[in-house]
Amino acid sequence: MRKLFGFAGLLIIFLVLVILGNTFLMTSKQAPAVPAMNIRVDRDRAAQHLSSAVQFQTVSHGDPAFDQAGEFSGLHRYLEQTYPAVHRVLTREVVGGSSLLYTWQGRDPALKPILLLAHMDVVPVEPGTEGAWTYPPFEGRIAEGYVWGRGALDDKSALIGILEAVEMLVAEGFQPERTIYLGSGHDEEAAQAGAYAMAQLLLSRGVELEYILDEGLSITEGVVPSLSQPAALIGVAHKGYASVELVADGQAGHASMPPPETAIGILSAAITKLEGHPMPARRDSPGMLPAQYLAPHMSFAMKMVVANRWLFGGLVEKQMSAKASTNASLRTTTAVTIFQAGVKDNVLPSRARAVVNFRMLPGESVDTVLEHIRKTVADPRVQVRVLPGSSEPSPVSNVETFGYHAIERSLRSVFPEVLVAPGLMVARPDARHFEALSQDCYRFVPYRLAVEDVDRVHGLNERISVEGFGKIVQFYVALIQNSAAEQPA
């Protein structure tokens, strides 16, 4: 018995040494922060340009019949007037109705081009909430140090930020070695037909891209637990999308003589099973990458947990699963979004219908979702059908590439206090249509989101600080300079 206790003690000591060794061996993955030089931005002027762009109600309603074509053409004219150098040097094409594709021809045709994307459309303002905005949602008011209005963040900050940067560089006589494309879709918030048309046009011309950068993740402050510094998450992948219709047929008739189970009861049971048995968490998800890159800058306890995922992986999974935002980065999510049945309180419905939205992790697919539904529901009375508009998850882009390093270096030069990490985007941007043109696709806009600002995207009182928008312009200037030649500047 004494030998057994001695062996157990040695085993515990060995385990502690391994845990501590892994913890102390974890070092920072951050690139050096070399401050950007000579990027002077007139922030007030840039903010005024963003303010004016917000005033165009380029709303995507889902049904193009409700969109206002005049607002899009008005924005096109405004951009042409505001950025004369861009429109003098770059070639502009109107694609797919109202999307814009600019080509900035580089000196060296042997270098692969890059593509910077930023959509011009915005989501609607929820009817009845207009009075809850601090300032009218399409007034573009500049007040309290912010530009207010729908699109100030998503995604006109990127669109105007890119054009401001290019206008500055062209006016200074800068010409890139590699060709640079700028793409702005007009319906990213809906059908994404504009992005698809632009991608097909570039494919038809045989274009191969070095990398793609679209909207996506951002700079967060106070969002990552145990991290005192702000963190910039660069999306290296995005989740897939599938809405699945579930239908149960039942016996119609008078409610006074119901069968043991109605169509509503059958379908409700199926929905309860799906919500109670979500798809499993995956520890190889790209959503786990931020922890690996940021842990060296967290508390010792968090650093120890991340450095020893082989031991503490279950604890990490449990903590992440408990919060909606982190749970979404760990597994394919299940969201019941529509339930329809019945027309009158004393009539048994002959049919009940539900729609469940799934956002798939890279490595999973529409087929694996359907398999999960059928296995979980296990009721032949429930019919299952994938609705149109589904898309598979993206591939995971490499972080050891020209594109990722150019983005990272630009970030660290303009925001030296910000830590950088790859991450997973849970939505699906326009970039998904361009994946055939490059293996390296990244999703990031450098606006800063504190905890209280997260709900402003697509929500009430969308805004961006004048100072923060100036930084966005500086970032795109640095990125273009770092991407224009064969190696980052």
N, C-alpha and C positions, 0 to 999 in steps of 0.2 A: 504493500500500500504506500509506503514511504517513497519507493521508486516511482510509483505512478504519479504521486503529487509532485515529485521532483521533475518528472518529464513534463507534466502539465505546466509547471512554473516556467520551465525553459521554453516551452511552446508559446506561452503568453509573452515572455520577454522578446522572443524572436518576432512575434506578430507586432508588438509595439515598435520594435526597431524598424521593421519593414514599413509600417505606417508612417513613422516619423521620417524615415529615409526618403520615401516617395514625396512626402510633403516638402522637405527641404530641397529636394532636387527639382521641384517645379519652379521654373524661372519665367520671366516675362517674355511674351511673344511680340511685344510692341516694336514697331519700326522706330528709328530715331526721329525725334521731332525737330525738323529744321525749319525755322520760321520762314514763311513766304516773304520775299522782298519786293518792294516797289509795286504792290497791287493796291493802288489807291482807287477807292470806289466812292462816288458821290452818293451816299446812302439816301439822302433826302430825295434826290432826283430819281434814283432807282425805285424808291418806295412810291413815288408819285406815279411812275410807269406801271407798277403793280396795281396800285389803286385804280388806275384807269382801266386796266385789263379786267379787274374784278367786276367793273360796272357793266360789262357785256354779259348778258344772261345766257351763256352758252350751256344750257341745261340739257342733259340727256335724260329723257323720261322713260326710256325702255321702248316706247312706241314712237318711231321717227315722225309720225304724223303730228305729234304734239311739240316736237322740237321747233325752235325758231331759227330758220335758215338765215334770216337777216342778221341775227346776233353774231353768228359765226362769220359771215362775210364782213360785218362791221369790225370784228376783231382782226380779221385778215388785213383790212385797210389800215387799221390803227397800227399794227405791227410794221407795216410797210412804211408808214409815215414816221414812226418813232425810231426805227432802226435803218436809216438810209444806207449806211456802210454795209450792213449785212445784205441788203437787197441789191446793192451795186456789185458786190463781189461774189456772193453765193448765188447759186442757181436755185430758184424756188419752183416747185411743182405742186399743184393742187391735185390730190389723189383721193379716190374713193368718195367723192362728193365734197367734203370740207376739210379733209386732213391735209397737212402741209409737210412736204419733204424738201429739205434744203441740202445742197451739196456744196461743200467747201473743198475745192480741188487742191490736192496736195502736190508737192513737187516730185515725189518719188512714187511712181506707179507700182514699184515692187513691194512697197509696204502695204499691208492690209489696212483697210479703213477701220474707223470706229464709228459707232452709232450712239448718239445721245437722244433719249426719248423723254418726252414730257407732254401729257395730253392737255388739251385746251377745254374740254368739257367738264362740267361739274354736276353733282347730284342735286336734285330739287331740294328746296326748303320745304319741310313738312307743313302742309296747310294748317293754318290756325296757330302756328308758332311764331309768326313774323313779329308779333308784339313782344315776344320774350327775348329778342335780340337786343343787345345794348345799343347797337346802331343798325339801321336797315341792312339786310343781308347783301344787297347789290349796290349799295351806295359807295363802297370802297373807302369809307371814312378813315382818315389818318388821325388818330387821337390817342392820348395816353401812351405814346411811344409805340403804337401798333398800327398796322394796316388791318382793318376789319372787313370781313365779308366772305361770302361763299367762294371758295377757290383760293383764298389767300394762302392756305396751306396746300390743299389737294386740288390741282397740281399746278396752278398758275405760278406759284413761287418758283418751281423748277423751270417752267417754260420761259418766264420773263428773266429768271436768273441766267439761264443759258444764253438768251439773246443779248442781255446786257454784257455778258462776258465776251461774246463773239464781236459785238459792236466795238467794245473797247480795244480788242486785239487787232481787228481789221483797221481801225482808225490809227493805230500805232504802226501799221505797216507789217504786222506779223503775218506770215504765211506758213502753214503747217507742212511738214515733210510728207506726212500721210494724209489721205483724204479723210475728211470728217463729215459725217451725215448727221443732220438734225431732223428728228421726226416728231410730229405732233398730231396725235390721233384726235378725232372729233367725237368719238363715242366709246371711250374706254370704260365709262361707267355703265355701258349697256351692251351692245352687240359686238363691239370691237371690230367692226367691219373696216374702218379706216386703217387700223394697224395691219389687218390682214391684207388689204389692198397694197399698202406700202411694202410689206414683206414680199408679196408675190412679184411686185415690180422689180425689187432689188434682186430677187432670185432669177427672174427672167433675164437680167443683165449679167448674170454670173458673178455677182458680188459675194466675196467671202470677207467676213469681218474679223478683226483682231479681238474685239470685245464689244459688248452691248451694256449700256447703263440706262436703266429705267427707274421710275419711282419705286418705292418699296419701304424699307425700314428707315430709321432716322436716328438722331442723337437723343438718347434718353437721359433724364436726370431724376434720380431718386426712384427709379423704377426697378433696378436690379438690387435685390437685398444684399446687405453687407458691402456695398460698393459706394464709396464716397465720391468718386470721380464720375463725370458723365461718360457714357459709353455710346459709341457709334457702331451700329450693327449693319453690316453689309450683307444683304440677302444673296446667298449663293444658290438658292433654290426657292421654288414656290410650290404650294400644295395643289393637288388636282381638285376637280370640282365635279360633283354628280348629284343631281336631284332625282330621287327615285320615287315613283308613284306606287302606293300600296292601295289595293282595292279589295273590299270584301262585299260580296253579294249576300243578301238575306231575303227572308220571306216578307213581302209587303202585306199590308193589311191594317186592321183596326188595332189601335193600341190597347184595347180592352181584352184582346186575346193574343198576347205575345208568345212567341216561341221561347224555348229555354235560353237561346242566345240570339241577339239581334245582330244585324250587320255592324252597328256601332260597337256593340260589345266585342265582337270578333276582332274588329280592327283595333279597338282600344287595347285589347290584350296583346296584340302584336306590337303595338307602339310601346307598351309598358316593358315588354321583353327587350326591345331594342335599346330603350333608354337605360334599362337596368344592366345591360351587358354590352357596354361600348367595345369598340375594337381595341385590342391590347396596346399598351404603351410600348414604344420601341426605343431602346437605349442607343441605337445607332442612328437615330433621327438627327438631321442637321440642326434641329432645334436644341440639341445638346451642345453644339459648338460654342456658343457664347460663354458657357461656364468654363470650358477648357481654356479659353483665351483670357477671361477676366479673373479667374480664380487667384492667380498670383498677386492680384491687387486687392483681394478681399480679406476678411478677417482670417486669423489662423485656423479657426474651426472650419470655416467654409473651404479654405484652401486644402485642409486635410481631407475633407469629405470628397472633394472633386479629384484630388490626387490619388485617392483610393476607391475609385468607383467599383472595382472588383468586390469590395467589401460593403461599401455604403450605397451601392446603386439602388437597392430597394428603397432606402430612406429618401434618396433624391427623387425617385419616381413617385413616391407617396406624396411628398411635399409639392411637386410640380403638378400632380393630378388634382390637387385640392383647389387650385386657382384656375379660373377659366382661361386667362391669357397664357399661362405657362402650360396648361393641359393641352391647349391647341398646338403647341410646338412639339408635343411628345407623342401624339397619337392621331389617327384619323378620327375626326369628330363627327358626331351624330346630332343633327338639329331638326326637330319636327317643326316645320314652318307653316304647313297648311293642313287643316282638318275640315272636311265638308261632309255633311250628312243631314238629312231630314228637312222637311218643309213646314211641318205643322206638329203641334204638341200631341195630337191624338192619332197620328199616322205613323205606322212603322215604315222606315225608309227601306227601299229595296237595295240600296247601295250606300256604302260609306267609302270615302276617299281621303287619303292623306298623302302629303308630300314630305319627304325627309331629305334634307340636304347633308351631303357628306363632303368633307374636305380631306382629301387623301394625302398621306405622307409620301414623299419620294420612296420608291421601293414597293408601293402598293398600287392598286389599279382599280378601274371600274369593275373588272371581273372579280377581284378579291372582295370588293364591297358587296356585290350581288351574292357571292358565296356566303359571306357573313350574314346577310339578311335572311337568306333561305334557311341556313342552319340554325340561326337564333330564333326566328319566328316558328319554324317547324310546323306550319299549318297550311295544308294544300288549299284551304278556302281563301287564302290571301294571295291575290295576284300581284306580281312584282314586275315593274317596267321602268327602265331608265328613260327619263325625259330628254328631249333634245337639248343641246347646249353643254353636254358634259365635256370635260377635258382631262387628260391624264396629268399626273404630277410631272414637274420638270426634272431633267437631269440635275445632278449636283455639280456646280462649277468648281473648278480647282482654285485653291487660294495661292498656289505657287505659280502664278502666271503674270505676264506683262500687265494685263488689265487690272487684276486685283492689287498688284503692287502700286500701279499708278494712282488708283483710287485711294489706297491706304496712305501713300506718301503725300498726296494732296490734302487729305484730311488732317494728317499730323502736322502739316505745315501751316494750315490756316487755323486749326483748333489744337494747339500743342498740348492742352490740358485734357484732351479727350482720348480715351482708350478705344481701340478698334478691334472688332471681332466679327467673324462671319456668323450668319444666322439664317433663319428660315422665315420666308414671308408666307403668311397664312392665306392671303388673297391671291388673285391671279391678274397680273398687270398686262398691258399691251405687249410686253417683251416676249410673251409666250409664243407669239406668231413669228418671231424672228429667230427661234432657236435653231432652225436649219441653216442659218447663215454663220453661226459661231457656236463653239462649244463653251465659250466663256461669257456668261450672261449674269449681270449683277443688278441688284435692285436696292437703290438707296437715294435719298434726298437729304442734304445736311441741314434740315431744320431741327430745332431743339424742342423736345416735348417733355415737360415736367408731368408729374402724375396728374395734376389738375387739368392739363391741356389735352390729354389723350382723347377724351370724349368730344373735343371740338372738331375733330376730323369727321366729316359727314354729320356733325351735330350742330348745336347752338353756338353762336358767338365764335365762329372760326376766325382766327387772327394769327398774325405773325409779327414779331417785333421788327421795327425799322432797323435796329442794329443787327438782329439775326438775319434779316434778308440781305443786308450788305455783306455778311459773312458768306451767304450762299453764292453771291456773285463772285466773291474772291475765290471760293472753292472751285467754281467752274473755270475761272481763269487759270488757276493752278493746274487743274486737271487737264485742260487743253494743252497747256505748256508741257506737262509731264507726259502727255500721250502723243504729241505731234511728231516726235522723232522715233528712231528705232529703239532707243532705250529711254526710260523715264529721266526727265531732266534733273 
